[in-house]
Amino acid sequence: MTSHEGSRLGLLLDVDGPIASPVTRTINIPEIAQLLVQLAGRGVPVVFNTGRSDAFLRDTVLPPLREAGLADDTVLYGVCEKGAVWFRFTASGIGEITVDPETSVPAGFSEWAEGVITSRFSETVFFDTTKRAMVSIEQHTHVSSDDYLALQPTIDRVFFDELVRLGHGVERLDRVTSDATGKVSFRIDPTIISTDIESVLLGKDRGARRAFELIGEDSELPLEWRTLGDSRTDYAMADWLHERGYTVEHADVRPSDGLLDRPYPVRTAGELIHDEAGVVFLREWLELAGR
């Protein structure tokens, strides 16, 4: 097993956008996989802190890493569904998976949501059957972004109304105004390609905490970190690190969403966005890890 002992640097990485293309939903730039393998091979703890499922990391992220030469004894970390699911993985596959039972959607809601998507919105979106704790729907790759984003508030409202009918307080983010009353238990979080219906306990900060639990069992935790994301919610990774006294810089690969003012450095890659920006930062961090 590759040891992280003595590594000065650790990485917390969102997947959609900076690593996987939001257009193809794959690692579309081979150099990204190569850089990730080199970073992990140098002992840098590499964490994929994502809203995606463990199946997505297994089927979409891991194969390019294998092709890039991921060693059998190199350990990577997956924290999925924004902190609800976590595990280690290597070139041979995913290890033991832990699921937080406190963060699941209400019983029966997932089945109801799948039925609604299948019967009413299947031409535009599909239901993600691989999620263990949250409910997610995603834009078909053959559907234009404009068409999807025009329909997204309607779909989100359907989910919102059903959760309220079931007696849950719900908040909605970004393009849809919150009008929940009472105790808020669930959140409807739209992105540029999907919507997640999730426990309010979940978030990229919770994912960072899960990552630290995993890494801390294996080695000493680095004192210097880099976080990478494409939305405002990804800043929570760096917030969590900064609040605990770690040195951190956050890289935002979609600054058009609105850069946040933070007490730590926030960087962009000029005019480059998404994975084309992500690869720029990975190159820089590989150089940093080798100093």
ABEGO torsion letter per residue (X at the ends): XBBABGBABBBBBBABGAABBAAAGBBABAAAAAAAAAAAAAGBBBBBBBABBAAAAAAAAAAAAAAAGBBAABBBBBBBGGGABBBBBBAAEBBBBBBBAAABBBBGAAAAAAAAAAAAAAAABBBBAABAABBBBBBBAABBAAAAAAAAAAAAAAAAAAAAAAGBBBBBBEABBBABBEBBABBBBBBAABBBBBBAABEAAAAAAAAAAAAAAABBBBABBBBBBABAAAAAAAAAAAAAGBBBBBBBABAAAEBBBBABBBBBAEABBEAAAAAAAAAAAAAAAAX
